[in-house]
C-alpha cells in the first residue's frame, strides 16, 4: 500500500469496533479506536489521522457533535455509521461535514470499499502535482475566486474554508460557468463512482452556498436549476 494510513474508529459497540478493526488491519491500515466522541477527539489531537469512521449514536459525545468539533481544525474524510431509523441524523451528519455514511447493518467489504475510495480521493486532493502547480489555475466569477494550485477559495477577498469534497464540487462547477450539472453527474465526476446517493450532493451544495453566499437563500453564485441540477452563474 505504500504509506501506512491511520484510520480512527469511533464506536461504542465493542463488537462492531473490533470487527471493523480486523478488516482494516488485514488491508494494511493502522487502526486507532475510541468508544465515544470525547475519546475520539483526544486521539485526533495526539495522532496523525487520515480517515475516521464515526458512529452517530454514542454516550458522552455523539458522532454529529464530534464531526462538528473535528471540522473546526481537520479536513480528513469522515464516514458516519448510522442505523436505518436515524435518517435525520445521517443528513445532519453530512451537513456538519461528514463525507459519506454507511447504514447498519452493513457488509464489512462495503465499508472497506468506501474507506479505500475516500482515502484515494483525499490523498489525490492533498498532493498537488508539480505539473499542476506550474499551470497557475485561478478561476474568478465576480467576487468569487478559486485557486486550484493552493486549494483556496476567496469571496470578496476573504478566505473561505471548504472541505476537500466541497472544493472539488465548486471546482467542477466554476470550470464551466453557466453549465447545469445534474446531481448524478456531480456525484459521478467528484466521487468517481456510479451515482448511488445524490442526497450527499444536495447537502454538500447547501454547505458550499452557506460559505460563499452573502444570503444563501438568494444565491449570487451557486444556483439551483429546479428539476435539473446546479450551476455557477456567469457574472461579468
Phi, psi and omega in degrees: 000347183084236178299141180271114182276145181258121180244131178258128175253122178242104189204129184279344178273109186299325181295315178294315181302312182290326179295315178298319181302317182301313181296318181293317180295325178296336179269001176094007179279147170271132189245137171241144185232145176217152182264351177198176184296327180296311178298320181299315180294325177298319179293317181300322181290332184265329188244160171275115181249135181258337179200145177236138171252117190233126176285149179286306186267111179213156177287167178064293176223120183281175185295323182294317178296322180296317179297319177303315180292318180302314188290353174289333186225345188232144182244005181295156184295147177233127172250125181263145175252132178210151176284160182301330183285354185254040183304317180297320180296325179299310181297320179297320179299317177296321177300324183281349176125006174292151182264336183198166173216153178234134183268133175281146352286148183232159173278128180307324181293329176293315178298318180298318179298321180289323176299310180301316182296314180296320181292322177300313181293318183296317182289325176294320180295320186286331184255095177285123183291159182298321181293321177295321182296337181274349185277339177061055186273109176234128180246130181235140175216102186062233180271004180266126180228128179239126179252111184290332183286312183272354182056051180232149176234132175239141173237117183052040177085351181264133179290132179246130183268115177248152172285164179306317181290322177297318179298316182295322177295312181296321178299315178303314184288318186286339177290339181227066184302137180091338180280136180267125177254130175288161178299321178299315182294318178300314181300313184291326181282323184271313181277345177058042174204168183301139183294117179234349187208075184285350172301325179300318179298313181302316181293317179296319178297318178299320180296316179300315182297322179296335182268327186256347183259141174295316176232098183303335180284340175232072188293143178266324187255300187266105186255147172263129171257102192304130179080356182240302181165218187227153178208160168266123182294138174287124179230126182280000000 
